[in-house]
Amino acid sequence: MANEFRNVYQLAAVVVHAGDAHSGHFATYRRGHQNSRWYYTSDVEIREVTVDEVLQSTAYMLFYEKTSSMHGAF
């Protein structure tokens, strides 16, 4: 079997929407610089949150960052 390179990605941010299709508000859960902390950010609020809160949110859009390339097959 030929050796392969596979990209590895890490969730970096989750955009959520509160409201309906005609109006509402967007906010973001984003990973901090230390990668172990998550923050909720909106127009009027920034607060640290648990990863469980992020994973339980209803995502509108997900953002990933490439972290590395792994050599070999999975």
C-alpha positions, -999 to 999 in steps of 0.1 A, spaced: 0 0 0 14 34 -9 21 59 18 -4 88 20 -5 122 36 -37 131 54 -45 165 67 -56 169 103 -81 197 112 -92 211 146 -125 229 152 -116 266 157 -150 284 158 -187 278 157 -211 305 145 -247 303 159 -278 322 151 -306 332 175 -339 343 160 -358 335 129 -351 337 91 -362 373 90 -343 387 120 -320 376 147 -285 378 160 -253 360 152 -227 351 178 -195 330 178 -179 303 200 -142 305 194 -112 286 206 -87 307 225 -50 310 218 -40 282 243 -64 259 224 -78 246 257 -103 274 264 -134 284 245 -151 318 244 -186 330 235 -184 363 217 -212 386 206 -219 423 201 -223 429 239 -207 399 256 -175 379 258 -173 351 283 -154 319 288 -175 287 282 -171 250 285 -165 228 255 -197 211 264 -216 243 258 -199 247 224 -207 211 214 -244 214 225 -249 246 205 -269 246 172 -242 254 147 -249 277 117 -214 276 104 -182 257 115 -146 269 110 -116 245 111 -79 251 111 -54 228 96 -31 215 124 -8 191 106 -3 165 80 0 129 91 20 103 71 5 69 67 -29 53 63 -56 53 89 
